[in-house]
Amino acid sequence: MKKTNRTRIRQSGMNPKHFDRSQLKFYAVLIPVGILMALPILFIIVNAFKPTDELFAYPPRFYVKNPTLDNFRLLLSVSSGTTVPAVRYLFNSVIVSAAVVFTTVFISTAAGFALSKKKFRGRGLLFDINKTALMFVSVAVSIPRYFIIVYGGIFDTIWANILPLVVIPTGVFLVKQFADQLPDALIEAAVIDGASDFKILRKIVFPLIKPTLATVTILSFQSVWNNIETSSLYINNESLKTFAFYMSTLTSVTSGSIAGQGISAAATLIMFMPNLILFIILQSRVMNTMAHSGIK
């Protein structure tokens, strides 16, 4: 039966390992769509290396004739005249993003595993609360979060950039849905062998839910790397603020100047590239998560 199915697939030209003329119709659709989707990315990258005269050229071009690094030099020179250099903001973003992503992945995995495989009173209620939290945007909880940070004693500290972002309901939901597919017998066998909950997480759960962890990593990184709320509302010390906040203030200050357009283009590329690189590295696992997270 399997051989018959394989033969039919080969005859239909749908074998992905071999090219067939019948596949041309797919390329005819996918290649133009791919080019259209890549144009904004290409424009962001090229724009950062354009000199001033090409930045203001009309109509705008998707290529650069005389690439230059002047925009990045201007970005550093503008920040050198302030008390806090741009490198400091970038360093803060890297440290905060690494701490948030690592903590989010661990908490989401532990919580999702507990909600999926552990039997305890109130498990269903906790999962319902998590699903309800999916409906709320960050703006809706900004005031309660502000009071928690103030009365928690972390206002105007580096922890104010980290703790509000370490738990994302989407991450817990995805891990729980994916963990539901793990065989209960596998977990029970580990318990019989004397494995602790932490060892089960480290040796069994983490390796088996790597696609979900990749998705949670991307979602967490994007939320913290592009976040300006924590630096705007919970941080007064300029040396503790992130690069996203610096970029927002830089754009408002330099938007009226000619050189400011190049500076904004360079800063936009710095903010954009980590998201693109991370997604390219993990995108295959993300697709697996989207395909399996709702399957029981």
Rosetta blueprint (number, residue, H / E / L):
1 M L
2 K H
3 K H
4 T H
5 N H
6 R H
7 T H
8 R H
9 I H
10 R H
11 Q H
12 S L
13 G L
14 M L
15 N L
16 P L
17 K L
18 H L
19 F L
20 D L
21 R H
22 S H
23 Q H
24 L H
25 K H
26 F H
27 Y H
28 A H
29 V H
30 L H
31 I H
32 P H
33 V H
34 G H
35 I H
36 L H
37 M H
38 A H
39 L H
40 P H
41 I H
42 L H
43 F H
44 I H
45 I H
46 V H
47 N H
48 A L
49 F L
50 K L
51 P L
52 T H
53 D H
54 E H
55 L H
56 F L
57 A L
58 Y L
59 P L
60 P L
61 R L
62 F L
63 Y L
64 V L
65 K L
66 N L
67 P L
68 T L
69 L L
70 D H
71 N H
72 F H
73 R H
74 L H
75 L H
76 L H
77 S H
78 V H
79 S H
80 S H
81 G L
82 T L
83 T L
84 V L
85 P L
86 A H
87 V H
88 R H
89 Y H
90 L H
91 F H
92 N H
93 S H
94 V H
95 I H
96 V H
97 S H
98 A H
99 A H
100 V H
101 V H
102 F H
103 T H
104 T H
105 V H
106 F H
107 I H
108 S H
109 T H
110 A H
111 A H
112 G H
113 F H
114 A H
115 L H
116 S H
117 K H
118 K L
119 K L
120 F L
121 R L
122 G L
123 R H
124 G H
125 L H
126 L H
127 F H
128 D H
129 I H
130 N H
131 K H
132 T H
133 A H
134 L L
135 M L
136 F L
137 V L
138 S H
139 V H
140 A H
141 V H
142 S H
143 I H
144 P H
145 R H
146 Y H
147 F H
148 I H
149 I H
150 V H
151 Y H
152 G L
153 G L
154 I L
155 F L
156 D L
157 T L
158 I L
159 W H
160 A H
161 N H
162 I H
163 L H
164 P H
165 L H
166 V L
167 V L
168 I L
169 P H
170 T H
171 G H
172 V H
173 F H
174 L H
175 V H
176 K H
177 Q H
178 F H
179 A H
180 D L
181 Q L
182 L L
183 P L
184 D H
185 A H
186 L H
187 I H
188 E H
189 A H
190 A H
191 V H
192 I H
193 D L
194 G L
195 A L
196 S L
197 D H
198 F H
199 K H
200 I H
201 L H
202 R H
203 K H
204 I H
205 V H
206 F H
207 P H
208 L H
209 I L
210 K H
211 P H
212 T H
213 L H
214 A H
215 T H
216 V H
217 T H
218 I H
219 L H
220 S H
221 F H
222 Q H
223 S H
224 V H
225 W H
226 N L
227 N L
228 I L
229 E H
230 T H
231 S H
232 S H
233 L H
234 Y L
235 I L
236 N L
237 N L
238 E H
239 S H
240 L H
241 K L
242 T L
243 F H
244 A H
245 F H
246 Y H
247 M H
248 S H
249 T H
250 L H
251 T H
252 S H
253 V H
254 T H
255 S L
256 G L
257 S L
258 I H
259 A H
260 G H
261 Q H
262 G H
263 I H
264 S H
265 A H
266 A H
267 A H
268 T H
269 L H
270 I H
271 M H
272 F H
273 M H
274 P H
275 N H
276 L H
277 I H
278 L H
279 F H
280 I H
281 I H
282 L H
283 Q H
284 S H
285 R H
286 V H
287 M H
288 N H
289 T H
290 M H
291 A H
292 H H
293 S L
294 G L
295 I L
296 K L
